Amino acid sequence: GKSTMCKIIESEKATVIADDRFILDLTGNLVCAGTPWNIKNQHYCRNLCSKLKKVYVLSHGNNQINEIGDSYNDMMKALFPAMLFPPFMSPDEVLVNKARYMTHIRKSCKIYSFAFKPDDSAIPYITAI
């Protein structure tokens, strides 16, 4: 769904920083930056960054957006599987860092689940929030 959503968003003249892997900087404002690590599509490997304002957890569906609750359990279900850390970190370090990142993300921006149709009918749902 990530690459599909990127194509839809780009059709509306938006700039996509990354479609698969990106870096979050927690040192000040939450910033999302592109990386050179996209094996599938080098087009989405951009050396750009932007303040992170919203997070969408994507799936295919019927264009429904729901805000993910403030509970730690809701955040864990939504964000934990998507967060990758370097392989040199121990499992304990990964858990601690995932918890720290999830807390910072939740404090900094809204998190939504978005079950979207893989066509341009999804655009109004994104721009409405």
Number of C-alpha atoms within 10 A of each C-alpha: 14 15 14 13 22 18 16 18 18 11 12 10 8 11 13 17 21 27 23 18 17 21 13 17 15 14 7 6 14 18 16 19 19 22 20 14 15 17 9 10 12 13 12 22 21 19 11 13 17 13 14 17 14 13 17 19 18 16 17 15 11 13 18 16 18 12 13 18 14 13 9 13 9 12 18 15 11 20 18 15 9 11 14 12 13 7 8 8 11 10 11 9 12 17 14 10 15 19 17 12 19 18 15 14 21 18 11 16 14 17 21 19 16 22 19 22 18 17 13 14 13 20 17 10 13 15 7 6 9
